[in-house]
Amino acid sequence: MLSYRHSFHAGNFADVLKHIVQLEITVHLLKKNKPFDYIDTHAGAGMYDLKSYEASKLSEFKRGVGLLNSLDYPELTTYFELIESVNRIPGKLEHYPGSPYFTLSLMRSEDRANLYELHSKDYQLLKTLTAVDSRFEPAIQIHNVDGYVGMMGLLPPPSRRALILVDPSYEVKSEYQKMIDTVIKAHKKFATGIYAIWYPVVDRARITQIDNILYKSGIKDIQRFELDLSQDDEKGMTASGMWVINPPWGLLEKMKGVLPKLKRDLSPDTSDRSKASYRCEVLVSE
Ligand SMILES: C[S@@+](CC[C@H](N)C(=O)[O-])C[C@H]1O[C@@H](n2cnc3c(N)ncnc32)[C@H](O)[C@@H]1O
């Protein structure tokens, strides 16, 4: 039984970092005149109404994307333009796109997307969104099945170029192990894909454990981007990050510029700023 709904968290600080990294990878894949595949194992609803009961209950977006001024981020114009494109009144944040929306908006007709969403309501919302939006050019398939299983069946994709976004909600603790086991298996089938894996820091030991599994897996070329809003021993999700396997050239440099600004802008308040930090590093070299 799935209880997690991303609508309660849309546009929070974790979404901001995740979607910035996702878009950088998308833009990189678009540079070549060759098709690519986008596989989103945990796609969510694709679009979130920030005025809805769910989004306004915790108003996490107000402490996330709502704190950012696009003028301070000239290097992220695509990210802010896409957000602006789904909001009717300039400067008024009423909707926030989900991961499928960001990448689908940029993809070309020769590209291919496979999106997985298990929650029946979010699956329906995603289906409707992709059916009615004429801006989406690629061939899109939406599946109401387990994204881990679905992804494995698609690898290696015929294009041999892919962004694989793995964005679980980690509702159960065993999901960390399931995620990493699946990613390692997937990498064996398709070693050159770009895997972007999101993680929350609720218990640092758990993340260190996955780092160690990654080190020992033999997989090369892994980078980490993480934004820590408070210290590990505090309650709740203190930080969130992305592991990127086979990151595109230039991503590390770009994030070296972006992460200090996100730390500055997304820190809860001035007194807490000293507790905020970030990680932008090569976890395993090429
Ligand atoms: C963190 S949310 C996804 C957010 C989305 N990627 C975004 O950035 O907009 C995780 C989603 O995965 C769905 N989910 C959970 N387990 C799944 C599974 N095994 N396969 C596919 N979807 C799953 C949940 O219903 C939830 O909507």
The ligand as an SDF file (V2000), in Angstrom:
LIG
                    3D

 27 29  0  0  0  0  0  0  0  0999 V2000
    9.6470   10.9700   -4.8990 C   0  0  0  0  0  0  0  0  0  0  0  0
    8.2110   10.5970   -5.7690 S   0  0  0  0  0  0  0  0  0  0  0  0
    8.6090   10.9680   -7.4410 C   0  0  0  0  0  0  0  0  0  0  0  0
    8.7620   12.4000   -7.7800 C   0  0  0  0  0  0  0  0  0  0  0  0
    9.1060   12.6790   -9.2020 C   0  0  0  0  0  0  0  0  0  0  0  0
   10.2040   11.8670   -9.6670 N   0  0  0  0  0  0  0  0  0  0  0  0
    9.4550   14.1340   -9.3850 C   0  0  0  0  0  0  0  0  0  0  0  0
   10.6360   14.4890   -9.1990 O   0  0  0  0  0  0  0  0  0  0  0  0
    8.5810   14.9170   -9.7130 O   0  0  0  0  0  0  0  0  0  0  0  0
    8.2120    8.8470   -5.8260 C   0  0  0  0  0  0  0  0  0  0  0  0
    7.0500    8.2640   -6.6080 C   0  0  0  0  0  0  0  0  0  0  0  0
    7.3030    6.8900   -6.8460 O   0  0  0  0  0  0  0  0  0  0  0  0
    6.0930    6.1580   -6.7440 C   0  0  0  0  0  0  0  0  0  0  0  0
    6.5150    4.7760   -6.4810 N   0  0  0  0  0  0  0  0  0  0  0  0
    6.8480    4.1960   -5.3060 C   0  0  0  0  0  0  0  0  0  0  0  0
    7.3560    2.9630   -5.5070 N   0  0  0  0  0  0  0  0  0  0  0  0
    7.3610    2.7660   -6.8510 C   0  0  0  0  0  0  0  0  0  0  0  0
    7.8090    1.7180   -7.6950 C   0  0  0  0  0  0  0  0  0  0  0  0
    8.3600    0.5990   -7.1860 N   0  0  0  0  0  0  0  0  0  0  0  0
    7.6700    1.8570   -9.0360 N   0  0  0  0  0  0  0  0  0  0  0  0
    7.1100    2.9700   -9.5700 C   0  0  0  0  0  0  0  0  0  0  0  0
    6.6750    4.0100   -8.8150 N   0  0  0  0  0  0  0  0  0  0  0  0
    6.8110    3.9190   -7.4750 C   0  0  0  0  0  0  0  0  0  0  0  0
    5.3430    6.8640   -5.6460 C   0  0  0  0  0  0  0  0  0  0  0  0
    3.9470    6.6480   -5.7900 O   0  0  0  0  0  0  0  0  0  0  0  0
    5.7300    8.3310   -5.8810 C   0  0  0  0  0  0  0  0  0  0  0  0
    4.7980    8.9800   -6.7150 O   0  0  0  0  0  0  0  0  0  0  0  0
  1  2  1  0
  2  3  1  0
  2 10  1  0
  3  4  1  0
  4  5  1  0
  5  6  1  0
  5  7  1  0
  7  8  2  0
  7  9  1  0
 10 11  1  0
 11 12  1  0
 11 26  1  0
 12 13  1  0
 13 14  1  0
 13 24  1  0
 14 15  1  0
 14 23  1  0
 15 16  2  0
 16 17  1  0
 17 18  1  0
 17 23  2  0
 18 19  1  0
 18 20  2  0
 20 21  1  0
 21 22  2  0
 22 23  1  0
 24 25  1  0
 24 26  1  0
 26 27  1  0
M  CHG  2   2   1   9  -1
M  END
$$$$
